[in-house]
C-alpha cells in the first residue's frame, strides 16, 4: 500500500469515528448534574411534574404536592426566586404549564371540592410573569357543573394567546372542551365543545398557525386517539382525524398513561403513547394532520414495561422521554432523540443518575437543548441537556 493510500485510509477512519461520535453526542450531553427542584414536600407527596420553556431561554417546572407548586429557572439553569405556591388547596392536582410568547407563563390544574359526600373537580388557571410574580388570582376555566371536569392541558399560541382543554364527565357521554384566552387572561373564545366522546385531551400549537387537540377515543372497540385542528380563533380546520393504534390504559399513582403531543417548528406534529404491549410508540403528522409514515417504536430496551411517554420539540427534531420499569422493581427515565423526519439521532439513553425516576416531562430549550423533570426519591428532580 502506498503512503497516499495509507493516508486516505487513516483519514477516512478518523472521519468515520468523528461522525459516529457526533451522532452519539446528539443523543444528549448532560449540562451539569441532575438537580433538586422542590424545596417543600421533600421525600413526601411531590410528584407529577410538568415543564415548559420560557421566552427568555429559561424554563419553569410545576408539580403537585400539598397543592400545586412551581419553580422558575433562568437560561443558565439557576433558580429565579423561591418556590411558588400556585394553588394552596391540598386537593389541587394534575398541573400543566405553558410559557407565553410575550414572557411569563400560565399554569392550569384540577381541584376537588365536596358537595355533600361527593367530591367534584373543576379546572383552574393562574398567570405569572417571567420572574414568577403572580398576575392576579386563580381563575375558573370551565363552566359550572355538577359533574367532574378533569385532565386539563394548555398550549401557548403563536399570536400570544393560550388555549386550555379539559374533560367533562357526563352520565351519557364524556365531553372534551376548550377555552381560548389572551395573554392578559381575558377570554377570547368562551368554553366550546371539541368532541362529544373522549377523555384525556392534549393540545399543541402548530407552527403555521392554529393548534391541534387530540383525545383518547374508542376505535373499533380499542382505546385509540382522535384529533381536530383549529385556527387561532378556535374554528375547526378540516375534519377529525384518528390514530387507530391501540393505547394502553395503564393506571399509575397520578392517573393513567396518557399520550403526549407536541407541534414541531418544522411543521406538523408528533404524538407518542404507551402501547398495549407496554412499549412506547410515536406517529408523525404533517401540517394537514395526515400521517407521515407508519407508527414507530421509540424504545429499544424491551425487557420491562415502557410507559408514560412525553415529547418535546427541539427546533430541528424532537425528543421522547419515558419511564422504564426494571425487573428489580426500580424505575428509570430514558430518552431518544429524532430528527425532523423521525430518524433516530444516536441511541436510547438514561436520563437520571441517582435514585428511582418516574413520571417524566420534557421541554425543548433553544435549538437542540432540552430539560427533563421527573419524580424521584426526594421529590422532583431535573436534568438539562444540550
N, C-alpha and C positions, 0 to 999 in steps of 0.2 A: 504493500500500500504506500502510495506517495505521501509526502508531507502535506500537500494541499488536501488530499482526500482525508487524511487523519484530522486536519484542522476542521474540515467541513463536518465530519462525523462528530467531533467533540462539540462544535458549535451547535449542531442540531440537538445533541443530548442535553446541553445546557438550556437551550430554548424550550425543549420539551419539559424539562424539570421545572423551569420557571413558570411555564404555562400551567402545569399541574399544581404548583404551589399557589399561584394566583387564584386558580379555580377553587382550591381548598380554602383559601383565605376568604373567598366570597361566602363560605358557609357561615361566617360570623366571627369577628375578632372581638373579644371582650374588652370593654373600656373600664378598667379598674375592677375591683372585686364586687360581688353582689352586696347589696346594702339593705338595711332595715328601713322600712317606710313608716310603719305605725309607731307611735310613742305611747299610746294607750292600748288597753286590752292585750298586753303582751302575754303570750302563752295562754290566751283565753279564747275569746269569741271572734277575733278579727278574721275575716275571710272574704271570698267572693269579690275580688278586686276588678277594677276596670281602669284603663289608662288611655290618655289622649294627648296628642301633640298640641302645643300652643303656637300661636303665630310668631312669637319671638324666638322660637327654636327650643324652648323648654318643654316641659310636659307636666301633667297633673295626674295623680293617681287617686282613685276613690275606692272605698271598701265599706263593708258593713261590720259592725261590732255591736255595741250597745247603742245603736243609732247608725247614722251614715257619716263618714269622715273623709277628709281629703288632705292631700299634701301637694304643694306646688314646688317644682324644681326649675332651675334655670338651664340654659343650654349646656353648661358645664357639668350638670348633674348635682349642683348644690341646692340645698333646701332654700326656699324663699318663704320666710316667715315660719310660723309654727303650724302644727296640725290643725285643721279646720273641723269644727263640729257642724256639719252641713244640716243634719236633722237629729235632734236630740231624743226624739221618740224611740224608745228601745225596740219598738215593733217595726221600725223602718228597715227595709231590706232591698236587695237586688238593685244596687246603684249602677248607673251608667253615666258617662261623661263625654262631652264633645267640646273641642277647642273651637272658638268662634273666629271668623275671618278677621274681624276688627280688633281682636285681642280679647282676652278673658275666656270664660268657659261657662257651660251650663251643666248642671247635674240633675238627673231625674232618678226617682226611686218609687217603690211601692211601700205603703204603710197601712197597717191594720188598725181598726178601731172596733169596739164592741157595740153591737146593737142587741141588748139583752144577753143571751148566751152565745150569739153568733158573732164571729169576727169577720168584718167586711173590709176589703182592701180598696184603696184609691191610689192614684198616681199623682205625685207632686214633683215640682221642679224648683231650682234656685239658680240665680245668675251671680257670677263673680267677675271681677276684673282680673288682669293678668298677675297682679300681686296677691290675689287671694282675698280681696276685700269684697264682702257681700254687697250686691247691688239691689238691696231690698230684701223682703222676707220671702219665705217659700210661697209658692202658688199652686193651686189645684189645676191639674191638666185636664182631667176627664170631666164629663158631665155627671152630676149626682145620680146615684143608682143604688138600689137595694142589693145588687149583685156585685161580686168581686171584679175589680179592674186591676190587672196584674201585668207582669212582664214588660215593663217599659223599655224602649230603646230610643236613641236620639242621634241625630246627624246634623252637622253644620253644613249649610248650603253655600254655593259659590257666590251668592249675592249678599251674604252676611246674615241671612235669616237662619232659623233652625227648625227642624221638624221632629216631633215626638210621636211614636207609635206605641200602642198598647193593646191588651186583650180584655174584652168584656165577657164574663161568664154569663150565659143565659140558660134558662131551663131548656129551651128548644134549639138553641144554636150558640156557638161561640163566635163572637164578632171581633174583627180587627178594626181599630180606629186610628186616626192620625189627627194632629193639630199642628199648624204652622205658626211660628212666632217671628217677629223681627228681633234684632239684636238687643233691643230695649225690653224685650219680654212682652210686647204688645201682640195680641192675636192678629195674624194676617188672614188665616183661614180657620174658622171655628171647627170643633170636632166633627170629623167626616168619616163615614164608613169606608173602609178599604175592601173588606171581604165579609161575607155573611157566614163563613165557616172557616175556622182555623185557630191556631194557638201559636204562642211564642214568636211574635213578629220581630223582624230585624229591618233596619233601614240604613241606606248608604247614599251619599251624594255621588252624582255622576259628573265626570269631568266636562262633558259637553254642555251641561246644564240639567237641572232637574234632579230627580232622585229615584231610587228603586226601593220597594218594600217587598220582603219575602216573609212567608209564614208557613208553618207546618200544617199540612192538609192531607186528608185521606185520598190516595190514588190507587185504585184497584185493590182496595182493602188493606193497603200498606201505608205507612207514615212517610209521605213524600214531602215535597216543597213546592209551593205555588208562589207566584210573584206578579207584580204590576209596576210599570214605570209611570212616573208623574212629571209634569212640568214644575218649575219653581213655585208656581202658584197653586199646585195641588190638583191640576186637571190630569186625567188619565191620558197616557200615550200608548196607542196600540191596545192589544188585548192581553188578558192574563196569560202567563206562561207557566210551565211546570218543569220540575226536575223530578223524574219518576224514580230515581234511585232510592231504595228504601233506607230509612234512617233508623238508628237505634233510639229507643225511648227510655234509655237507662235513667235511673234516679240516683241522685247524689245528696250530700248533706245540704247543699244550697239549691236544690231543684233538679231539673232534668239535664240532658246532654243536648242542648240546642245547637243548631247550625250557627255559623258565623259568616258575615257578609261584609265586603268592602268594595268600594268603587276604585278603579285604577286610573291613575293620571294619564296612562297611555290610551285610555278609552275602555269602555266596558266595565265588567265587574267580575268578582270571583266569589263563589260560595263554597264553604267547607263544612263537613259534617262527620258524625260518627256513624259507621255502617252497622248493620245488624250483626255482622261478624266481629264488631268492635275493632275495626280499623278506621283510620282517618282518610277520607276521600275529598276530592275537590273537583269543581267544574268551572271552567272559564266561560264567560258570556261576552258577546260583543255589545256595542252600544245600542243595538236594536233588541237585545235580550235573546238573541239566537245563540245556541250552544256552540262553542268553539272546540271541536274535537270531542273525544269521549271523556267521561269521568276518569280521574286518575287517583291511584292510591298514593298517599303522601308518605306514610311511614314505611321504612324498610325493615325495621325490627318488628317481628310478628310473634314473639314468644309470650306475650301477655296482652291484656286489653289496652287499646289505644283510644282514648276518649277525650271529650271536652276540647275540641279544636277551636282555635282563634286565628284570625288572619288580619294582616295589615298591609297597606300599600307602601312601597319603598321608592316611589317616583322613578320607576325603572325596574319593574318586577314587584314581587311580593314575598312575604314570609308567613309561614304557618307554624303555630306552636300548639302543643297538645300535652296531655298527661299520659304517662306510661305507668301502668300498674304492674310491678315486678312480682316474681314468684314468691319472694320473701315478704310480701305484703307492703313493702316500701313503695314510694311513688317518686317519679322524676318528671321534669318537664323537658321535652325535646323540641327541636325546631328544624325546619327545612326551608331554604331559600329557593326562589324561582325567578326566571327572567320573564319578560312580558309575554312570551309565547307559551309559558308553562313548562319550560325545560328546567330541570334541576340545576342549581348552582352549588357545586360541592355536594357533600353528603349530609345526612341527618346528624345533628349534634345535640349534646346535652346542654341545657341552659343553666341549671342550678349546680352549685358545687358543694353545698352543705345542707344537711337535714333533708327531710322529705319535701317534695314540692308538688302542688296540685292546683287545679283551677287557674290556668294561665290566662293572661290577657296580653295584648301586644299593640304597640303603636309605632308607626314609622317616624323617624327623626331626620329631617333633611333628606338628601339624596343617598339612599343605601343604608343609612343608620336606622336603628330601632331600639326600643326598650321593651322588656318583658317584665311583668309583675306576676306574682303568684302567692298562694297561701303556703307558708312553711311552718316549721316548728314554733318559732317565736311570733308568728303573725304574718304580716305582709312584707314580702321581700321583692327586690328588683335587681335587674342587671341590664346595663347598656351595652350595645354592640355597634361596630362600625363595619 
